[in-house]
Amino acid sequence: FEIRDLWPMVIQEIGNLSRFHPLIIMLNWFEKYAYNNSDHIVSVKPGDLNYIANKYNIKHSKLSYIPNGYDLKNSFANNIPNNISSVFSNDKFVVGYMGSLSAAYGIDQLVKAAEILKFNNSIQFVIAGDGPALLELEKYSLDKKLTNISFLGRVPNVYVSEIVKNFSVCFVGYKKANWLKHGLSSNKIYDYMAQKKPIIAALDSDYDPICLSNCGITVEPENPNQLANAIDSMKNNIEIILEKMGSNGYNYLLKNHTFNKISSEYIYLFENLKNDE
């Protein structure tokens, strides 16, 4: 049984739902049933193992951490359309985000950081992605007359790597949440690492991949002032430091998240489960 997120904890916190909500009760029952009736449990986040073991009295021998994989051989377009490439300015420090625009990711703090830095003409913000928060974020930017931020909307996957290449630093953020304490497994982080980009993260987790890989800076979530200061600090870093951070992330990706690495861990797990029968 492979776990991607701790349901129903995530949906309960994001939706601010009572533990007595019928959906939460139903999901709790399914969660407990699945844990107790599986031969083995795998999570893509390391902290989930202790949570499951303690809450459901599951033996640690029945639990494994095998993270998400990333295919470095993905085929991508070499050029991005003119309507996308035109938003990038070669002489500016570009803070970029690529991914879903939903309540969990705290993209509003990035927009507010752009508002704080709106008089710094050397910094540009680019947000690529779609989701329920897009219209609200665009309206906020329009109301505040922010000319230093561009919204690309949904972009085809084939353009992801080329767009990320145009970022100076990449952003990943989350709202404050208990489920995040157990770790995170965000594919956008791997997209950033694959292009050797330094990362600014706004999150609070006991298993922070940005700190573990030494590929950027982590700040307090829901604190746009601290985020703006971190962006300004990153901009003023000498280029060699940013390149070192980007290389650290890339090497971390190669060491921990290639499909060869992940598949070998699953093969090892299956062989041992078979031998235990």
C-alpha positions in Angstrom: 0.0 0.0 0.0 1.7 3.2 -1.2 0.9 6.5 0.4 1.2 9.8 -1.4 -0.5 12.0 1.2 -1.8 11.4 4.7 -5.5 11.3 4.1 -7.7 12.4 5.6 -5.4 14.7 7.6 -4.5 16.8 4.5 -8.1 17.4 3.3 -9.2 17.9 6.9 -6.7 20.7 7.5 -6.9 22.4 4.1 -10.7 22.3 4.2 -10.9 23.1 7.9 -13.3 20.2 8.4 -14.4 18.7 11.7 -13.1 15.2 12.5 -16.8 14.3 12.8 -17.5 15.3 9.2 -18.9 12.2 7.4 -16.2 12.3 4.7 -13.5 12.4 7.3 -15.0 9.6 9.3 -15.3 7.5 6.1 -11.7 8.2 5.0 -10.4 7.4 8.5 -12.1 4.0 8.3 -10.5 3.3 4.9 -7.1 4.5 6.1 -7.2 2.2 9.2 -8.5 -0.7 7.1 -5.7 -0.3 4.5 -2.9 0.0 7.0 -4.1 -3.1 9.0 -4.7 -5.3 5.9 -1.7 -4.5 3.8 1.3 -6.8 3.6 3.6 -3.8 3.5 3.2 0.0 3.6 5.3 2.4 1.6 5.3 6.2 1.9 7.0 8.8 -0.3 7.6 10.9 2.8 9.9 9.8 5.6 8.0 11.2 8.6 4.8 9.3 7.7 6.3 6.1 9.0 6.5 7.2 12.7 3.0 8.8 12.4 1.5 5.5 11.1 3.4 3.4 13.5 2.3 5.4 16.5 -1.3 6.1 15.5 -2.2 2.7 14.3 0.2 0.5 16.3 1.9 -0.7 13.1 5.3 -2.5 13.4 8.1 -0.6 11.8 9.2 -3.7 9.9 6.0 -3.3 7.9 6.8 0.2 6.9 9.2 1.6 4.3 10.2 5.0 2.9 10.7 5.1 -0.9 10.4 8.6 -2.3 9.0 9.8 -5.6 11.2 9.3 -8.7 12.2 11.7 -11.4 12.9 10.8 -15.0 15.9 12.8 -16.2 15.3 11.4 -19.7 12.0 13.2 -20.1 11.7 14.8 -23.6 11.0 18.5 -23.5 10.8 21.2 -26.2 14.0 23.2 -26.8 12.1 26.4 -27.4 9.2 28.1 -25.7 6.5 30.1 -27.5 7.1 33.8 -28.0 4.2 34.7 -25.8 5.9 33.0 -22.9 9.5 33.9 -23.7 8.6 37.6 -24.0 7.9 37.9 -20.3 11.5 37.2 -19.4 14.0 40.0 -19.2 17.6 39.1 -19.5 18.8 41.8 -17.2 16.5 41.0 -14.3 16.7 38.6 -11.4 13.7 36.3 -12.0 11.9 34.6 -9.1 9.8 31.8 -10.6 7.1 29.4 -9.6 5.9 26.4 -11.6 3.0 24.3 -10.5 -0.6 24.2 -9.2 -2.2 27.3 -7.8 -4.2 25.9 -4.9 -4.9 26.7 -1.3 -2.2 24.4 0.0 0.8 26.1 -1.7 0.7 29.6 -0.3 1.3 31.4 -3.6 -0.3 34.4 -2.1 2.8 35.0 0.0 4.9 35.1 -3.1 2.6 37.7 -4.6 2.8 39.7 -1.4 6.5 39.5 -1.5 6.4 40.9 -5.0 4.3 43.8 -3.6 6.9 44.5 -0.9 9.7 44.5 -3.6 7.7 46.4 -6.3 10.0 49.3 -6.2 13.1 47.1 -6.9 13.2 47.3 -10.7 15.9 44.6 -10.9 13.6 41.8 -9.6 10.8 40.1 -11.7 8.3 37.5 -10.6 6.9 34.8 -12.9 4.2 32.4 -11.9 3.4 29.5 -14.3 0.4 27.3 -13.5 -3.3 27.1 -13.1 -5.7 26.4 -10.3 -8.5 27.7 -8.2 -6.4 30.6 -6.8 -5.3 32.0 -10.1 -8.1 34.6 -10.6 -7.8 35.8 -7.0 -4.0 36.2 -7.3 -4.4 38.0 -10.7 -7.0 40.3 -9.2 -4.8 41.1 -6.2 -1.9 42.0 -8.4 -4.1 44.2 -10.6 -5.6 46.0 -7.6 -2.1 46.6 -6.2 -0.9 47.7 -9.6 2.0 45.2 -9.5 4.0 45.5 -12.8 6.8 43.2 -11.6 4.8 40.0 -11.7 3.6 37.9 -14.7 1.1 35.0 -14.7 1.6 32.5 -17.5 -1.4 30.3 -16.7 -1.3 26.6 -17.6 1.6 25.7 -19.7 2.2 22.3 -21.5 4.6 19.9 -19.8 7.0 20.0 -22.7 7.8 23.6 -21.9 8.4 23.1 -18.2 12.2 22.7 -18.3 12.8 25.6 -20.7 10.7 27.9 -18.6 12.5 26.9 -15.4 15.8 27.6 -17.1 14.8 31.2 -17.4 14.3 31.5 -13.6 17.2 32.9 -11.5 15.8 31.2 -8.4 12.7 29.0 -7.9 10.0 29.2 -5.3 8.1 26.5 -3.4 5.7 27.2 -0.6 3.1 25.8 1.7 0.6 27.0 4.2 1.3 26.2 7.8 0.0 22.7 8.4 0.5 19.7 10.7 0.7 17.2 7.9 3.7 19.0 6.4 5.7 18.2 9.5 6.0 14.6 8.3 7.7 15.6 5.0 6.8 16.7 1.5 7.2 15.2 -1.9 6.6 17.9 -4.5 7.5 17.1 -8.1 8.1 20.8 -8.8 11.1 20.7 -6.5 12.6 17.9 -8.7 11.9 20.0 -11.8 13.9 22.9 -10.2 16.7 20.6 -9.1 16.9 19.0 -12.6 17.7 22.4 -14.0 20.3 23.2 -11.3 18.3 26.1 -9.9 18.6 27.4 -6.3 15.3 27.3 -4.4 13.6 29.6 -1.9 11.2 27.6 0.2 8.5 28.9 2.6 7.6 25.9 4.7 7.9 24.3 8.1 8.8 20.6 8.1 11.0 18.3 10.1 12.0 16.8 6.7 12.9 19.8 4.5 14.6 18.7 1.2 15.9 22.2 0.7 17.9 22.1 3.9 18.8 18.5 3.4 20.3 19.1 0.0 21.7 22.6 0.8 20.2 23.9 -2.4 18.7 27.2 -1.2 17.0 29.0 1.6 14.0 28.1 3.8 11.9 30.8 5.4 8.9 30.7 7.7 5.6 30.0 5.9 3.0 32.8 5.6 5.6 35.5 6.2 5.9 37.5 3.0 8.3 40.0 4.7 10.8 37.2 5.5 10.3 35.8 2.0 11.0 39.2 0.4 14.2 39.6 2.5 15.3 36.1 1.4 14.7 37.0 -2.2 16.7 40.2 -1.9 19.5 38.3 -0.1 19.6 35.7 -2.9 19.8 38.4 -5.5 22.7 40.0 -3.8 24.6 36.7 -3.5 27.5 36.3 -5.8 26.7 34.1 -8.8 29.1 31.3 -7.7 27.0 30.8 -4.5 23.8 30.4 -6.5 25.5 28.0 -8.9 26.8 25.9 -6.0 23.2 25.7 -4.5 21.9 24.6 -7.9 24.6 22.0 -8.2 23.8 20.7 -4.7 20.2 20.2 -5.6 21.0 18.5 -8.9 23.4 16.1 -7.1 20.8 15.4 -4.4 18.3 14.5 -7.2 20.7 12.1 -8.8 21.5 10.4 -5.5 18.0 10.0 -4.2 15.3 10.3 -6.9 16.3 8.7 -10.2 14.0 5.9 -11.4 16.9 3.5 -11.3 17.3 4.3 -7.6 13.6 4.0 -6.8 13.0 0.8 -8.9 16.0 -0.9 -7.2 14.5 -0.1 -3.8 11.2 -1.6 -4.8 12.9 -4.7 -6.2 14.8 -5.1 -3.0 11.5 -4.7 -1.0 9.6 -7.2 -3.1 12.4 -9.8 -2.9 12.5 -9.6 0.8 8.7 -9.8 1.2 8.8 -12.9 -1.0 11.5 -14.4 1.1 9.5 -13.8 4.3 6.5 -15.7 3.0 
